[in-house]
Amino acid sequence: MEVIRRSGEFSELERVVIGRIAAAVIPADEGFAVPAADDPLILPVILDKVAEQFADRVRASIGLLLSEHSPQDLSDEALLDLLEGDARFRSLNQMLNIAIMQGYYQDAR
């Protein structure tokens, strides 16, 4: 059975932002030898989950985020504080957290 990837629905910049947020939510842990959520084997699964469930809403929220901030320039803590603390980004934070958890915990590592 062929797996249909929907992650192509996002622009390269949107994929970078989602990956950046995913890595902030679940960073790598060397002690437990587990990868971050932006791992090349995990991120496509997360992107597919986002595309299946929230594509248009996430795309719009990322557009607003990028109009005011550069997530790549923020520390993990600052990025998560922004997503949790600014009411305009809370739904983005919640949608991405759902998809990140769904995608990350499918990885057997």
C-alpha positions in Angstrom: 0.0 0.0 0.0 1.4 3.4 -1.0 1.4 6.1 1.6 0.1 9.4 0.3 2.0 12.4 1.7 0.1 15.6 2.2 3.0 17.6 3.6 3.6 19.1 0.2 0.6 21.3 0.8 2.9 23.6 2.8 5.5 26.0 1.4 9.1 25.5 2.3 8.9 28.4 4.8 5.8 26.9 6.4 7.5 23.5 6.8 10.6 25.2 8.3 8.4 27.0 10.9 6.4 23.9 11.8 9.7 22.0 12.1 11.1 24.8 14.3 8.1 24.7 16.6 8.1 20.9 16.7 11.8 20.9 17.8 11.0 23.4 20.5 8.1 21.3 21.8 10.1 18.0 21.7 13.8 18.6 21.7 16.3 15.7 21.3 17.4 14.0 24.4 20.9 12.6 24.1 20.6 10.8 27.5 17.7 8.7 26.3 18.9 8.6 22.7 15.7 10.0 21.2 15.5 12.5 18.4 13.8 15.9 18.3 10.4 16.2 16.7 12.1 17.9 13.6 14.0 14.6 12.9 13.9 13.9 9.1 12.0 10.7 9.7 9.5 12.2 12.0 8.8 15.7 10.6 7.1 14.4 7.4 4.6 12.4 9.6 3.9 15.5 11.7 3.4 17.6 8.5 1.0 15.1 7.2 -1.0 15.1 10.5 -1.1 18.9 10.3 -2.2 18.8 6.6 -4.9 16.2 7.3 -6.4 18.1 10.2 -5.6 21.7 10.2 -3.9 22.8 7.0 -5.8 26.1 6.2 -5.9 27.2 9.8 -2.3 26.5 10.5 -1.3 28.2 7.2 -3.2 31.4 8.2 -1.7 31.4 11.7 1.8 30.9 10.4 1.2 33.8 8.0 0.3 36.0 11.0 3.2 34.8 13.0 5.6 35.5 10.2 4.2 39.0 9.7 5.4 40.0 13.2 8.1 37.5 14.2 10.9 35.4 12.9 10.6 32.0 14.7 14.0 31.0 13.5 15.6 33.8 15.5 13.8 33.0 18.7 15.1 30.7 21.4 13.0 27.6 22.1 11.8 29.1 25.3 10.9 32.5 23.7 9.1 30.8 20.8 7.0 28.6 23.1 6.3 31.6 25.4 5.0 33.5 22.4 2.8 30.7 21.2 1.4 30.1 24.6 1.2 33.7 25.8 -0.2 35.5 22.8 -3.9 34.7 22.4 -3.6 35.1 18.7 -1.3 32.1 18.5 -2.8 29.8 21.1 -4.9 27.9 18.6 -1.8 27.4 16.4 0.0 26.1 19.4 -2.8 23.7 20.3 -3.2 22.4 16.7 0.5 21.9 16.3 0.9 20.2 19.7 -1.8 17.7 18.7 -0.1 16.9 15.4 3.4 16.8 17.0 2.3 14.3 19.6 0.4 12.2 17.1 3.4 12.1 14.7 6.3 11.9 17.2 5.0 9.0 19.1 4.5 6.8 16.0 8.3 6.7 15.7 9.6 3.4 17.3 12.9 4.9 18.4 
